[in-house]
Amino acid sequence: MDDNVARAGVFRGIDRDVLVELAKSLPWVTFARRQTIFVEGQAGDCLYIIAEGKVKIGCKGRDGRQTLITLLGPSDMLGELSIFDPAPRSSTAVALTRVRAVVMEGDTLRAWVGERPEIADQLLRLLARRIRRTNDIVSDLVFNDVPGRVAQQLLLLTKRFGVRVGTSWRVDHGLSQEEIAQLAGTSRETANKALTDFAEADWITIESKSVLIHDFEQLAARASSAVSPVRRA
């Protein structure tokens, strides 16, 4: 069984031999870069577990434009709400890179839950974490300023996709500056101002579709509105 699939939250605590047997019933799918996986408003009764690649999750704003709300990677699940709620998909998923994933149909998952109650426990924990993350996002939008929100998104991207390079962290996020601004709930111009300030303080180095994090602690402090960057001569 693929290691990234085995590390998915829904499988946590389940014996490896059991997982190997369960995985035999899961088909594999591949999505090309920029290919749409599912669309907001579409009916759905399956979830995906990412083995390789990154997936952008977005939803339409009042103006009809698509807004990025999160970025998913290996071991993450997407589309799970459709299995428990008959309502249409609440977001759109697009492959940011080439993506390989396994598909779990609703009937398959419900059968597994009947045979393995511990899977239901993990699903409840995952849904609780989703609610907690949503609450954190709302609180951040209400109580944090824009530079703090941009810093917070950089920290989240680092924790999820960062690779250690010497004393720094490289984050190959693959996002445009507009998409980083969307994650932070602000305009591209305002997000760029915050990123430039962080770069001039030597906290980060901005590269095309990636960023080097040099001072994780200062970013963490700024994410909680504790400090402001000081430009160095």
C-alpha positions as CSV (number, residue, x, y, z in Angstrom):
1,M,0.0,0.0,0.0
2,D,1.2,3.5,-0.8
3,D,2.8,5.1,2.3
4,N,1.1,8.5,1.8
5,V,-2.3,6.9,1.4
6,A,-1.6,4.8,4.5
7,R,-0.8,8.0,6.5
8,A,-4.2,9.5,5.7
9,G,-6.1,10.5,8.9
10,V,-9.0,8.1,8.2
11,F,-6.6,5.2,8.5
12,R,-4.8,6.2,11.6
13,G,-4.5,3.5,14.2
14,I,-5.6,0.7,11.8
15,D,-3.3,-2.3,11.5
16,R,-1.1,-2.3,8.3
17,D,-2.2,-5.7,7.2
18,V,-5.8,-4.7,7.4
19,L,-5.1,-1.5,5.4
20,V,-3.5,-3.6,2.7
21,E,-6.6,-5.7,2.3
22,L,-8.9,-2.6,2.4
23,A,-6.8,-0.8,-0.2
24,K,-7.3,-3.6,-2.8
25,S,-10.8,-2.3,-3.3
26,L,-9.7,1.3,-4.0
27,P,-9.2,2.4,-7.6
28,W,-6.4,4.7,-8.5
29,V,-6.9,7.9,-10.5
30,T,-4.5,10.4,-12.1
31,F,-5.2,14.1,-12.8
32,A,-3.1,16.3,-15.0
33,R,-1.9,19.7,-13.9
34,R,-4.8,22.2,-13.8
35,Q,-7.3,19.4,-14.3
36,T,-10.6,19.9,-12.4
37,I,-11.3,17.1,-10.0
38,F,-14.8,18.2,-9.0
39,V,-16.8,21.4,-9.2
40,E,-18.8,23.3,-6.6
41,G,-22.5,22.6,-6.9
42,Q,-21.9,19.2,-8.4
43,A,-23.4,16.0,-7.0
44,G,-20.8,13.7,-5.4
45,D,-20.6,10.5,-3.3
46,C,-16.8,9.8,-3.2
47,L,-13.7,11.1,-1.5
48,Y,-10.1,11.2,-2.7
49,I,-6.9,10.5,-0.8
50,I,-3.8,12.1,-2.3
51,A,-0.7,10.0,-2.9
52,E,1.3,12.5,-4.9
53,G,0.8,16.1,-5.9
54,K,-1.0,19.2,-4.7
55,V,-4.7,20.2,-5.0
56,K,-6.2,23.6,-4.7
57,I,-9.6,23.9,-3.0
58,G,-11.6,27.0,-3.8
59,C,-15.2,28.3,-3.8
60,K,-17.0,31.1,-5.6
61,G,-17.4,34.5,-4.0
62,R,-20.4,36.7,-4.3
63,D,-18.9,38.2,-7.5
64,G,-18.7,34.7,-9.0
65,R,-14.9,34.6,-8.9
66,Q,-13.1,31.6,-7.7
67,T,-11.3,32.1,-4.3
68,L,-8.6,29.7,-3.0
69,I,-9.4,28.5,0.5
70,T,-6.7,25.8,1.1
71,L,-4.0,23.8,-0.5
72,L,-3.8,20.0,0.0
73,G,-1.0,17.6,-0.5
74,P,0.0,13.9,0.1
75,S,-2.1,12.0,2.7
76,D,-4.8,14.7,2.6
77,M,-8.4,13.8,1.9
78,L,-10.8,15.8,-0.2
79,G,-14.5,15.5,-1.0
80,E,-15.4,13.6,2.2
81,L,-18.3,15.8,3.1
82,S,-20.3,14.5,0.1
83,I,-20.4,11.0,1.6
84,F,-22.2,12.1,4.7
85,D,-24.2,15.1,3.3
86,P,-26.4,14.7,0.2
87,A,-26.0,18.4,-0.6
88,P,-23.9,19.3,-3.7
89,R,-20.2,19.8,-3.5
90,S,-19.4,22.9,-1.4
91,S,-16.1,23.7,-3.2
92,T,-14.1,23.2,-6.4
93,A,-10.9,21.0,-6.5
94,V,-8.3,21.6,-9.1
95,A,-4.9,19.8,-9.5
96,L,-2.1,22.3,-9.0
97,T,0.4,19.7,-10.1
98,R,0.1,16.2,-11.5
99,V,-1.9,14.3,-8.9
100,R,-2.2,10.6,-8.1
101,A,-5.0,9.6,-5.7
102,V,-7.2,6.7,-4.6
103,V,-10.9,7.0,-4.8
104,M,-13.2,5.8,-2.1
105,E,-16.9,5.6,-3.0
106,G,-19.5,6.3,-0.3
107,D,-20.8,2.7,-0.3
108,T,-17.3,1.4,0.2
109,L,-16.6,3.7,3.1
110,R,-19.9,2.9,4.8
111,A,-19.2,-0.8,4.5
112,W,-15.8,-0.3,6.0
113,V,-17.3,1.7,8.9
114,G,-19.7,-1.2,9.5
115,E,-16.8,-3.7,9.7
116,R,-14.3,-1.4,11.4
117,P,-15.9,1.0,13.9
118,E,-12.5,2.6,14.5
119,I,-12.7,4.2,11.1
120,A,-15.9,6.0,12.2
121,D,-13.9,7.3,15.2
122,Q,-11.2,8.7,12.9
123,L,-13.7,10.3,10.6
124,L,-15.3,12.1,13.5
125,R,-11.9,13.3,14.6
126,L,-11.2,14.5,11.1
127,L,-14.5,16.4,10.9
128,A,-13.9,17.9,14.3
129,R,-10.5,19.2,13.1
130,R,-12.1,20.6,10.0
131,I,-14.5,22.6,12.2
132,R,-11.7,23.7,14.4
133,R,-9.7,24.9,11.4
134,T,-12.7,26.8,10.1
135,N,-13.1,28.5,13.5
136,D,-9.4,29.4,13.5
137,I,-9.8,31.0,10.0
138,V,-12.8,33.0,11.1
139,S,-11.0,34.2,14.2
140,D,-7.9,35.1,12.2
141,L,-10.0,37.2,9.8
142,V,-11.7,39.0,12.6
143,F,-8.9,39.6,15.1
144,N,-5.6,39.5,13.0
145,D,-4.3,42.2,10.7
146,V,-3.3,41.5,7.1
147,P,0.5,41.0,7.7
148,G,-0.4,38.7,10.6
149,R,-2.6,36.6,8.3
150,V,0.0,36.5,5.6
151,A,2.6,35.3,8.1
152,Q,0.1,32.7,9.4
153,Q,-0.4,31.3,5.8
154,L,3.4,31.2,5.3
155,L,3.7,29.2,8.5
156,L,1.0,26.8,7.5
157,L,2.5,26.2,4.1
158,T,5.9,25.7,5.7
159,K,4.6,23.1,8.1
160,R,2.7,21.3,5.3
161,F,5.2,21.5,2.4
162,G,8.5,22.9,3.8
163,V,11.8,21.2,3.2
164,R,14.8,22.0,5.3
165,V,17.7,23.7,3.4
166,G,20.5,24.6,5.7
167,T,19.1,26.9,8.4
168,S,16.1,27.8,6.3
169,W,13.0,26.2,5.0
170,R,12.1,26.0,1.3
171,V,8.4,25.9,0.5
172,D,7.6,25.1,-3.2
173,H,3.9,26.0,-2.9
174,G,3.3,26.6,-6.6
175,L,0.8,29.4,-5.9
176,S,0.6,32.9,-7.5
177,Q,0.7,36.0,-5.3
178,E,-3.0,36.4,-6.0
179,E,-3.7,33.0,-4.5
180,I,-1.5,33.7,-1.4
181,A,-3.6,36.8,-1.0
182,Q,-6.8,34.8,-1.2
183,L,-5.6,32.4,1.5
184,A,-5.0,35.4,3.7
185,G,-8.3,37.0,2.8
186,T,-7.0,40.2,1.3
187,S,-6.0,41.9,-1.9
188,R,-2.9,41.0,-3.9
189,E,-1.5,44.5,-3.4
190,T,-1.8,44.3,0.4
191,A,-0.4,40.8,0.6
192,N,2.5,41.8,-1.6
193,K,3.3,44.7,0.7
194,A,3.4,42.3,3.7
195,L,5.6,39.9,1.8
196,T,8.0,42.7,0.7
197,D,8.2,43.9,4.3
198,F,9.1,40.3,5.5
199,A,11.7,40.0,2.7
200,E,13.3,43.3,3.6
201,A,13.5,42.2,7.2
202,D,15.3,39.1,6.1
203,W,12.6,36.8,7.4
204,I,12.0,35.3,3.9
205,T,13.2,35.3,0.4
206,I,10.6,35.4,-2.3
207,E,11.1,33.2,-5.4
208,S,8.9,32.3,-8.3
209,K,6.1,30.1,-6.9
210,S,8.2,29.3,-3.8
211,V,9.6,31.0,-0.7
212,L,12.5,30.5,1.6
213,I,11.7,30.9,5.3
214,H,14.8,32.2,7.2
215,D,13.2,33.3,10.5
216,F,10.3,31.0,11.5
217,E,10.2,32.4,15.0
218,Q,9.7,36.0,13.8
219,L,7.0,35.0,11.4
220,A,5.3,33.1,14.2
221,A,5.4,36.1,16.4
222,R,4.1,38.3,13.6
223,A,1.3,35.8,13.0
224,S,0.1,36.5,16.6
225,S,0.6,40.3,16.0
226,A,3.5,40.4,18.5
227,V,6.1,42.1,16.4
228,S,6.5,44.1,13.2
229,P,9.3,43.5,10.7
230,V,12.2,46.0,10.9
231,R,13.9,46.7,7.5
232,R,17.6,46.1,7.6
233,A,20.0,48.4,5.9
